[in-house]
Structures are given as C-alpha cells and as structure tokens.
Amino acid sequence: MDRKQLVGARVKALRKTRGLSQRSLAEILGKSTESVSQLERGVFLPSYETLEGLAVAFDVPMAEFFPSVGGSRLTDKEEDLINQVQQISRRLGEKKLETAVAQLTALLALSE
C-alpha cells in the first residue's frame, strides 16, 4: 500500500468506527461525498485543512492518519480494537478510567 492508500484506509476505519456514513463525514468537512470516497480509496492525499477537519471530526491527533516511520504496522483488527477502547474510554469517568488503566497494566505484566 502506498501512503495515499494508507491514509485513506485509516480515514475509512475511523469513519466506520464512529458510525459515520461518507455523506455525513462529507457534510462535517464541507466536502462532497465523492471527495470522501476518493480520499478513502487513496486517490489523493488530503490537504492540511482537510486533515485538521478529520482530526477534529474523529477527535484524534493529525498524526493518527500516518503510520509510524520504522515502526511495526498494526493489523486492521488491532486498529479496530484500539479504536473501540478509545471510544469506550471517552465515556468513562476519571475513577473508572484509572481502574481500566490499572487493569490493562496488570494484563500487560502477565503477558511479559
């Protein structure tokens, strides 16, 4: 996959995780549905302004749209699971979030 396709796949995964249609994302961004479709298919890279809009719409940093340089790439399933954890954690209060972090930390210690 080239960079355009990687960015497009990330946008599509985030959009689906958030339960948005291409049409609703296009409305949020002030773009056409066809532009969102082309972006997701990797036809072009988004402009800086579009990246900003996507980051705001998905509540993620702009770096979220680019794979780490030299790092290992997550599978689609791993990305979906991480997105689910992020969505759930946004709805937790501070105390429950602290508990969740402690549980994940303990789980990680068991796997090492």
OpenMM code with the backbone's topology and positions (N, CA, C; nanometers):
from openmm import Vec3, app, unit

residues = "MET ASP ARG LYS GLN LEU VAL GLY ALA ARG VAL LYS ALA LEU ARG LYS THR ARG GLY LEU SER GLN ARG SER LEU ALA GLU ILE LEU GLY LYS SER THR GLU SER VAL SER GLN LEU GLU ARG GLY VAL PHE LEU PRO SER TYR GLU THR LEU GLU GLY LEU ALA VAL ALA PHE ASP VAL PRO MET ALA GLU PHE PHE PRO SER VAL GLY GLY SER ARG LEU THR ASP LYS GLU GLU ASP LEU ILE ASN GLN VAL GLN GLN ILE SER ARG ARG LEU GLY GLU LYS LYS LEU GLU THR ALA VAL ALA GLN LEU THR ALA LEU LEU ALA LEU SER GLU".split()
positions = [
    Vec3(0.0841, -0.1184, 0.0000),
    Vec3(0.0000, 0.0000, 0.0000),
    Vec3(0.0881, 0.1241, 0.0000),
    Vec3(0.0514, 0.2210, -0.0821),
    Vec3(0.1274, 0.3459, -0.0802),
    Vec3(0.0690, 0.4391, 0.0263),
    Vec3(0.1336, 0.5524, 0.0447),
    Vec3(0.0944, 0.6464, 0.1513),
    Vec3(-0.0504, 0.6932, 0.1361),
    Vec3(-0.0934, 0.7225, 0.0137),
    Vec3(-0.2318, 0.7677, -0.0080),
    Vec3(-0.3317, 0.6611, 0.0354),
    Vec3(-0.3010, 0.5377, 0.0018),
    Vec3(-0.3906, 0.4281, 0.0380),
    Vec3(-0.3914, 0.4040, 0.1889),
    Vec3(-0.2755, 0.4182, 0.2543),
    Vec3(-0.2689, 0.4007, 0.3997),
    Vec3(-0.3513, 0.5078, 0.4715),
    Vec3(-0.3362, 0.6319, 0.4262),
    Vec3(-0.4133, 0.7410, 0.4867),
    Vec3(-0.5624, 0.7174, 0.4617),
    Vec3(-0.5969, 0.6822, 0.3402),
    Vec3(-0.7367, 0.6568, 0.3064),
    Vec3(-0.7969, 0.5439, 0.3885),
    Vec3(-0.7210, 0.4377, 0.4056),
    Vec3(-0.7695, 0.3250, 0.4854),
    Vec3(-0.7905, 0.3661, 0.6310),
    Vec3(-0.7024, 0.4509, 0.6821),
    Vec3(-0.7154, 0.4980, 0.8205),
    Vec3(-0.8404, 0.5851, 0.8368),
    Vec3(-0.8644, 0.6731, 0.7397),
    Vec3(-0.9838, 0.7578, 0.7429),
    Vec3(-1.1090, 0.6699, 0.7410),
    Vec3(-1.1100, 0.5720, 0.6529),
    Vec3(-1.2263, 0.4835, 0.6419),
    Vec3(-1.2496, 0.4070, 0.7722),
    Vec3(-1.1420, 0.3546, 0.8323),
    Vec3(-1.1551, 0.2794, 0.9573),
    Vec3(-1.2101, 0.3689, 1.0688),
    Vec3(-1.1581, 0.4896, 1.0790),
    Vec3(-1.2060, 0.5820, 1.1823),
    Vec3(-1.3520, 0.6209, 1.1574),
    Vec3(-1.3857, 0.6443, 1.0318),
    Vec3(-1.5238, 0.6817, 0.9983),
    Vec3(-1.6198, 0.5701, 1.0373),
    Vec3(-1.5841, 0.4471, 1.0033),
    Vec3(-1.6723, 0.3344, 1.0342),
    Vec3(-1.6820, 0.3112, 1.1847),
    Vec3(-1.5696, 0.3250, 1.2542),
    Vec3(-1.5705, 0.3081, 1.3996),
    Vec3(-1.6626, 0.4093, 1.4655),
    Vec3(-1.6681, 0.5302, 1.4084),
    Vec3(-1.7534, 0.6361, 1.4642),
    Vec3(-1.8972, 0.6245, 1.4169),
    Vec3(-1.9240, 0.5279, 1.3288),
    Vec3(-2.0597, 0.5073, 1.2803),
    Vec3(-2.1073, 0.6140, 1.1841),
    Vec3(-2.0141, 0.6759, 1.1122),
    Vec3(-2.0495, 0.7814, 1.0172),
    Vec3(-2.0573, 0.7261, 0.8756),
    Vec3(-2.1460, 0.7796, 0.7977),
    Vec3(-2.1509, 0.7479, 0.6549),
    Vec3(-2.0552, 0.8423, 0.5825),
    Vec3(-2.0232, 0.8092, 0.4588),
    Vec3(-1.9405, 0.9006, 0.3798),
    Vec3(-2.0119, 1.0343, 0.3637),
    Vec3(-2.1415, 1.0297, 0.3467),
    Vec3(-2.2186, 1.1532, 0.3298),
    Vec3(-2.2100, 1.2418, 0.4537),
    Vec3(-2.2267, 1.1813, 0.5726),
    Vec3(-2.2227, 1.2625, 0.6942),
    Vec3(-2.0824, 1.3176, 0.7188),
    Vec3(-1.9780, 1.2398, 0.6889),
    Vec3(-1.8417, 1.2914, 0.7031),
    Vec3(-1.8183, 1.4049, 0.6042),
    Vec3(-1.8682, 1.3892, 0.4837),
    Vec3(-1.8533, 1.4942, 0.3827),
    Vec3(-1.9193, 1.6241, 0.4308),
    Vec3(-2.0361, 1.6125, 0.4914),
    Vec3(-2.1053, 1.7313, 0.5433),
    Vec3(-2.0250, 1.7981, 0.6540),
    Vec3(-1.9685, 1.7187, 0.7440),
    Vec3(-1.8869, 1.7723, 0.8533),
    Vec3(-1.7671, 1.8483, 0.7974),
    Vec3(-1.7054, 1.7921, 0.6926),
    Vec3(-1.5846, 1.8512, 0.6346),
    Vec3(-1.6138, 1.9623, 0.5341),
    Vec3(-1.7396, 1.9733, 0.4900),
    Vec3(-1.7718, 2.0698, 0.3856),
    Vec3(-1.7180, 2.0261, 0.2501),
    Vec3(-1.7151, 1.8952, 0.2293),
    Vec3(-1.6659, 1.8354, 0.1046),
    Vec3(-1.7775, 1.7553, 0.0397),
    Vec3(-1.7535, 1.7095, -0.0812),
    Vec3(-1.8509, 1.6242, -0.1485),
    Vec3(-1.8326, 1.4791, -0.1029),
    Vec3(-1.9393, 1.4022, -0.1159),
    Vec3(-1.9313, 1.2599, -0.0842),
    Vec3(-1.8286, 1.1924, -0.1743),
    Vec3(-1.8206, 1.2342, -0.2980),
    Vec3(-1.7227, 1.1777, -0.3920),
    Vec3(-1.5803, 1.2058, -0.3446),
    Vec3(-1.5550, 1.3238, -0.2891),
    Vec3(-1.4210, 1.3550, -0.2369),
    Vec3(-1.3837, 1.2615, -0.1224),
    Vec3(-1.4794, 1.2359, -0.0326),
    Vec3(-1.4526, 1.1441, 0.0783),
    Vec3(-1.4263, 1.0041, 0.0244),
    Vec3(-1.5049, 0.9623, -0.0728),
    Vec3(-1.4853, 0.8303, -0.1342),
    Vec3(-1.3461, 0.8196, -0.1971),
    Vec3(-1.3076, 0.9206, -0.2719),
    Vec3(-1.1756, 0.9192, -0.3366),
    Vec3(-1.0633, 0.9199, -0.2330),
    Vec3(-1.0794, 0.9970, -0.1275),
    Vec3(-0.9803, 1.0005, -0.0204),
    Vec3(-0.9641, 0.8617, 0.0409),
    Vec3(-1.0755, 0.7964, 0.0719),
    Vec3(-1.0708, 0.6638, 0.1332),
    Vec3(-1.0118, 0.5582, 0.0402),
    Vec3(-1.0273, 0.5772, -0.0893),
    Vec3(-0.9703, 0.4825, -0.1864),
    Vec3(-0.8247, 0.5124, -0.2185),
    Vec3(-0.7713, 0.6186, -0.1617),
    Vec3(-0.6305, 0.6509, -0.1842),
    Vec3(-0.6033, 0.7172, -0.3169),
    Vec3(-0.7026, 0.7863, -0.3716),
    Vec3(-0.6839, 0.8561, -0.4984),
    Vec3(-0.5931, 0.9777, -0.4793),
    Vec3(-0.6039, 1.0431, -0.3635),
    Vec3(-0.5204, 1.1607, -0.3346),
    Vec3(-0.4972, 1.1711, -0.1844),
    Vec3(-0.3968, 1.2478, -0.1472),
    Vec3(-0.3729, 1.2796, -0.0063),
    Vec3(-0.4568, 1.4015, 0.0312),
    Vec3(-0.5100, 1.4055, 0.1521),
    Vec3(-0.5891, 1.5213, 0.1926),
    Vec3(-0.5005, 1.6436, 0.2150),
    Vec3(-0.5583, 1.7599, 0.1981),
    Vec3(-0.4874, 1.8846, 0.2274),
    Vec3(-0.4700, 1.8973, 0.3788),
    Vec3(-0.3872, 1.9908, 0.4189),
    Vec3(-0.3663, 2.0157, 0.5615),
    Vec3(-0.4988, 2.0523, 0.6287),
    Vec3(-0.5771, 2.1371, 0.5614),
    Vec3(-0.7047, 2.1796, 0.6176),
    Vec3(-0.8008, 2.0612, 0.6338),
    Vec3(-0.8020, 1.9716, 0.5360),
    Vec3(-0.8879, 1.8540, 0.5453),
    Vec3(-0.8405, 1.7627, 0.6582),
    Vec3(-0.7086, 1.7468, 0.6717),
    Vec3(-0.6550, 1.6670, 0.7822),
    Vec3(-0.6967, 1.7249, 0.9168),
    Vec3(-0.6913, 1.8574, 0.9271),
    Vec3(-0.7366, 1.9232, 1.0507),
    Vec3(-0.8833, 1.8907, 1.0780),
    Vec3(-0.9652, 1.9011, 0.9748),
    Vec3(-1.1079, 1.8715, 0.9890),
    Vec3(-1.1333, 1.7276, 1.0283),
    Vec3(-1.0576, 1.6363, 0.9688),
    Vec3(-1.0710, 1.4948, 1.0031),
    Vec3(-1.0310, 1.4707, 1.1481),
    Vec3(-0.9211, 1.5321, 1.1905),
    Vec3(-0.8734, 1.5156, 1.3283),
    Vec3(-0.9788, 1.5652, 1.4272),
    Vec3(-1.0409, 1.6771, 1.3964),
    Vec3(-1.1456, 1.7310, 1.4845),
    Vec3(-1.2686, 1.6396, 1.4817),
    Vec3(-1.3091, 1.5975, 1.3628),
    Vec3(-1.4284, 1.5133, 1.3485),
    Vec3(-1.4131, 1.3809, 1.4229),
    Vec3(-1.2920, 1.3249, 1.4200),
    Vec3(-1.2682, 1.1953, 1.4835),
    Vec3(-1.2095, 1.2077, 1.6245),
    Vec3(-1.1802, 1.3321, 1.6651),
    Vec3(-1.1204, 1.3574, 1.7967),
    Vec3(-0.9902, 1.2790, 1.8149),
    Vec3(-0.9020, 1.2919, 1.7158),
    Vec3(-0.7711, 1.2270, 1.7194),
    Vec3(-0.6652, 1.3282, 1.6755),
    Vec3(-0.5391, 1.3056, 1.7117),
    Vec3(-0.4337, 1.3933, 1.6610),
    Vec3(-0.4130, 1.3693, 1.5111),
    Vec3(-0.3626, 1.4695, 1.4407),
    Vec3(-0.3406, 1.4547, 1.2965),
    Vec3(-0.2434, 1.3414, 1.2654),
    Vec3(-0.1511, 1.3141, 1.3559),
    Vec3(-0.0540, 1.2058, 1.3347),
    Vec3(-0.1217, 1.0699, 1.3230),
    Vec3(-0.2449, 1.0605, 1.3692),
    Vec3(-0.3201, 0.9350, 1.3641),
    Vec3(-0.3378, 0.8836, 1.2203),
    Vec3(-0.3271, 0.9726, 1.1235),
    Vec3(-0.3517, 0.9340, 0.9848),
    Vec3(-0.2277, 0.8821, 0.9132),
    Vec3(-0.1149, 0.8823, 0.9827),
    Vec3(0.0091, 0.8393, 0.9195),
    Vec3(0.0736, 0.7271, 0.9995),
    Vec3(0.1131, 0.6194, 0.9328),
    Vec3(0.1788, 0.5107, 1.0050),
    Vec3(0.3133, 0.5578, 1.0588),
    Vec3(0.3542, 0.5015, 1.1704),
    Vec3(0.4819, 0.5420, 1.2297),
    Vec3(0.5964, 0.5007, 1.1377),
    Vec3(0.6955, 0.5854, 1.1327),
    Vec3(0.8114, 0.5589, 1.0486),
    Vec3(0.8976, 0.4563, 1.1193),
    Vec3(0.9243, 0.3457, 1.0518),
    Vec3(1.0106, 0.2435, 1.1076),
    Vec3(0.9436, 0.1567, 1.2125),
    Vec3(0.8213, 0.1856, 1.2481),
    Vec3(0.7520, 0.1058, 1.3482),
    Vec3(0.6763, -0.0076, 1.2832),
    Vec3(0.6273, -0.0979, 1.3653),
    Vec3(0.5502, -0.2077, 1.3092),
    Vec3(0.4071, -0.1598, 1.2859),
    Vec3(0.3491, -0.2030, 1.1792),
    Vec3(0.2143, -0.1638, 1.1404),
    Vec3(0.1143, -0.2544, 1.2096),
    Vec3(0.0106, -0.1957, 1.2666),
    Vec3(-0.0948, -0.2729, 1.3296),
    Vec3(-0.1827, -0.3370, 1.2236),
    Vec3(-0.2401, -0.4508, 1.2572),
    Vec3(-0.3368, -0.5128, 1.1666),
    Vec3(-0.4658, -0.4323, 1.1725),
    Vec3(-0.5521, -0.4521, 1.0754),
    Vec3(-0.6814, -0.3837, 1.0748),
    Vec3(-0.7608, -0.4186, 1.2004),
    Vec3(-0.7558, -0.5443, 1.2413),
    Vec3(-0.8290, -0.5877, 1.3615),
    Vec3(-0.7738, -0.5176, 1.4852),
    Vec3(-0.6401, -0.5079, 1.4966),
    Vec3(-0.5799, -0.4380, 1.6102),
    Vec3(-0.6218, -0.2910, 1.6130),
    Vec3(-0.6222, -0.2273, 1.4967),
    Vec3(-0.6654, -0.0870, 1.4895),
    Vec3(-0.8111, -0.0724, 1.5303),
    Vec3(-0.8962, -0.1636, 1.4850),
    Vec3(-1.0377, -0.1595, 1.5230),
    Vec3(-1.0537, -0.1747, 1.6735),
    Vec3(-0.9790, -0.2674, 1.7326),
    Vec3(-0.9877, -0.2887, 1.8771),
    Vec3(-0.9395, -0.1663, 1.9545),
    Vec3(-0.8310, -0.1064, 1.9099),
    Vec3(-0.7804, 0.0147, 1.9754),
    Vec3(-0.8828, 0.1274, 1.9644),
    Vec3(-0.9445, 0.1400, 1.8481),
    Vec3(-1.0485, 0.2425, 1.8312),
    Vec3(-1.1663, 0.2175, 1.9250),
    Vec3(-1.2034, 0.0914, 1.9438),
    Vec3(-1.3121, 0.0592, 2.0362),
    Vec3(-1.2755, 0.0973, 2.1793),
    Vec3(-1.1518, 0.0666, 2.2181),
    Vec3(-1.1056, 0.1029, 2.3525),
    Vec3(-1.1094, 0.2547, 2.3701),
    Vec3(-1.0658, 0.3287, 2.2681),
    Vec3(-1.0692, 0.4747, 2.2765),
    Vec3(-1.2115, 0.5266, 2.2913),
    Vec3(-1.3034, 0.4711, 2.2149),
    Vec3(-1.4429, 0.5147, 2.2230),
    Vec3(-1.5015, 0.4880, 2.3611),
    Vec3(-1.4743, 0.3697, 2.4146),
    Vec3(-1.5253, 0.3346, 2.5473),
    Vec3(-1.4625, 0.4243, 2.6531),
    Vec3(-1.3326, 0.4446, 2.6439),
    Vec3(-1.2628, 0.5216, 2.7479),
    Vec3(-1.3077, 0.6679, 2.7508),
    Vec3(-1.3546, 0.7208, 2.6397),
    Vec3(-1.4044, 0.8587, 2.6380),
    Vec3(-1.5322, 0.8739, 2.7199),
    Vec3(-1.6032, 0.7627, 2.7410),
    Vec3(-1.7294, 0.7678, 2.8146),
    Vec3(-1.7129, 0.7352, 2.9626),
    Vec3(-1.5908, 0.6979, 3.0031),
    Vec3(-1.5656, 0.6647, 3.1430),
    Vec3(-1.5307, 0.7900, 3.2219),
    Vec3(-1.5701, 0.7904, 3.3461),
    Vec3(-1.5263, 0.8979, 3.4346),
    Vec3(-1.3810, 0.8745, 3.4744),
    Vec3(-1.3230, 0.9725, 3.5407),
    Vec3(-1.1813, 0.9658, 3.5776),
    Vec3(-1.1495, 0.8424, 3.6621),
    Vec3(-1.2317, 0.8117, 3.7621),
    Vec3(-1.2060, 0.6980, 3.8516),
    Vec3(-1.2086, 0.5661, 3.7747),
    Vec3(-1.3114, 0.5480, 3.6915),
    Vec3(-1.3224, 0.4236, 3.6148),
    Vec3(-1.2102, 0.4129, 3.5120),
    Vec3(-1.1695, 0.5259, 3.4563),
    Vec3(-1.0591, 0.5250, 3.3608),
    Vec3(-0.9292, 0.4844, 3.4309),
    Vec3(-0.9072, 0.5334, 3.5510),
    Vec3(-0.7885, 0.4926, 3.6281),
    Vec3(-0.7909, 0.3420, 3.6543),
    Vec3(-0.9075, 0.2891, 3.6867),
    Vec3(-0.9221, 0.1453, 3.7101),
    Vec3(-0.8917, 0.0673, 3.5823),
    Vec3(-0.9426, 0.1150, 3.4702),
    Vec3(-0.9184, 0.0480, 3.3421),
    Vec3(-0.7696, 0.0470, 3.3081),
    Vec3(-0.7014, 0.1572, 3.3320),
    Vec3(-0.5575, 0.1643, 3.3052),
    Vec3(-0.4830, 0.0657, 3.3949),
    Vec3(-0.5220, 0.0587, 3.5207),
    Vec3(-0.4581, -0.0354, 3.6135),
    Vec3(-0.4790, -0.1800, 3.5664),
    Vec3(-0.5996, -0.2106, 3.5192),
    Vec3(-0.6282, -0.3458, 3.4714),
    Vec3(-0.5482, -0.3783, 3.3454),
    Vec3(-0.5390, -0.2833, 3.2535),
    Vec3(-0.4602, -0.3057, 3.1327),
    Vec3(-0.3116, -0.3218, 3.1652),
    Vec3(-0.2635, -0.2442, 3.2602),
    Vec3(-0.1237, -0.2536, 3.3023),
    Vec3(-0.0961, -0.3920, 3.3632),
    Vec3(-0.1903, -0.4404, 3.4445),
    Vec3(-0.1750, -0.5742, 3.5039),
    Vec3(-0.1783, -0.6816, 3.3957),
    Vec3(-0.2654, -0.6662, 3.2989),
    Vec3(-0.2732, -0.7613, 3.1879),
    Vec3(-0.1430, -0.7637, 3.1089),
    Vec3(-0.0871, -0.6471, 3.0863),
    Vec3(0.0403, -0.6383, 3.0150),
    Vec3(0.1503, -0.7080, 3.0947),
    Vec3(0.1528, -0.6892, 3.2260),
    Vec3(0.2552, -0.7523, 3.3107),
    Vec3(0.2438, -0.9047, 3.3046),
    Vec3(0.1213, -0.9567, 3.2949),
    Vec3(0.1018, -1.1011, 3.2846),
    Vec3(0.1550, -1.1579, 3.1533),
    Vec3(0.1512, -1.0761, 3.0486),
    Vec3(0.1913, -1.1257, 2.9162),
    Vec3(0.3408, -1.1130, 2.8913),
    Vec3(0.4119, -1.0466, 2.9811),
    Vec3(0.5558, -1.0260, 2.9595),
    Vec3(0.6399, -1.1354, 3.0184),
] * unit.nanometer
topology = app.Topology()
chain = topology.addChain("A")
for resn in residues:
    res = topology.addResidue(resn, chain)
    for name in ("N", "CA", "C"):
        topology.addAtom(name, app.Element.getBySymbol(name[0]), res)
